[in-house]
Amino acid sequence: MTPTIALHDLHKTYRMGDVEVHALQGVSFEIQQGEFIAIMGPSGSGKSTLMNLIGCLDTPSAGAYQLDGIDVEKLGSADLSLVRARKLGFVFQQYNLLARQSALRNVEMPLIYRGVGRAERHQRATTALGIVGMSDRVHHRPNELSGGQQQRVAIARALVGSPAVILADEPTGALDTKTSAEIMGILQRLNRQQGLTVVLVTHEADVAAYARRVLTMRDGRLVHDESRSQEVIQ
């Protein structure tokens, strides 16, 4: 079976003046379709750089990256944007919702950019909002929603394009403990019930505990890859 994500000897080097910063130093691993992965590590460990590369927001300095069988490291910026739009759904710590638009319109946005017709995108956005428990808030704007509700809308927006992978970058960082558990429960159910591949970046062990596999980064290297027989169940 072709892995959904395959990284081989991935390097990323930044130049800051006369100094080279080696953000990633030979990272290799695979993620199979339907896995729920947490990437952990202290500040400066390389986990955010790794997430940017997996998310096609940046390209590696060396090494190979395949996403759903596509050689990402060989793509130009236009093709990277296309792969990102079709293969990935993003959930961030800050919800990045359009303030003047309803929840429904926010979720429709990725489909508008793809040129999907009005009736189809309305139906798909409504379905996605229902999946995350927001059917009764489709016409509310972000300032009429709690932080947890806004994050639910953001998850629905990530889902609406039927991505191969959901990438969640500190998705509970702005939420209280109870709401964080609810959001993680949604991601977990999407993984378990729909077989959606989820890759999560977090520095919190209690958030990583929802994943079945935890990758630990330190100084630009993958230092631990742990599969768990049990995880927090919502």
Secondary structure, DSSP 8 states (H G I E B T S, - for coil): ---SEEEEEEEEEEEETTEEEEEEEEEEEEE-TT-EEEEE--TTSSHHHHHHHHTTSS--SEEEEEETTEEGGG--HHHHHHHHHHHEEEEESS----TTS-HHHHHHHHHHHHT--HHHHHHHHHHHHHHTT-GGGTT--GGGS-HHHHHHHHHHHHHTT--SEEEEESTTTTS-HHHHHHHHHHHHHHHHHH--EEEEE-S-HHHHTTSSEEEEEETTEEEEEEE-S-----
